[in-house]
Amino acid sequence: MPAIRSALLAAALLAGTAAADAPRSDAVIGYRQSIFKLILWNYQPMGEMVRGKRAFDAQDFRKRAVRIAFLSQQLGEAFPEGSNSGAMTDALPEIWKQPQDFRAKLGDFQREAKALREAAKTGDQVKVKERFAKTSATCKACHEKYRAE
Ligand code: HEC
């Protein structure tokens, strides 16, 4: 039955392709944790400037705000189904049980990060501080629900 055999072969090849296309979950976990590390690298000095622990440098703040807005977009592909195991992760299974709410929280962060970037471009410290607090609230809202402590 060569027809059946070739159909089976085609199916096996397709399955193989699908498996090869799906990213390995340990790679995905590394990817998202790296993004968060990059976010923190930039966000921490911004927080110190906002709290007056280091001199406010409008140009440096702006450079970091641009990075945060860019990095926030990279998180869109960092939480595929099934990427809650395969490596050490603090991502809670609730992410994939309530994907709409999780996506909404990610969207809030991405929107606030953009607004922070725009405020940073004006160099207006009062505005920048307001937006920074709003952005921080979106980090917190997501961590409270979706990240293990
Ligand atoms: C939409 C949800 C969400 C938002 C918004 C969010 N985080 Fe996270 N964050 C997570 C999750 C989930 C993890 C755990 C990832 C893992 O371990 O796989 C995490 C992990 C982290 C880590 C630890 C990374 C590591 O493994 O070393 C840092 C640092 C971090 N986030 C900082 C931030 C900051 C700062 C913000 C805001 C500027 C932010 N996050 C916004 C969900 C979010």
Residues whose N, C-alpha, C, O or C-beta is under 5 A from the ligand:
A	BS01	HEC	I29 Q33 F36 K37 L40 Y43 M88 T89 D90 A91 F102 K105 L106 F109 T135 T138 C139 C142 H143 Y146 R147
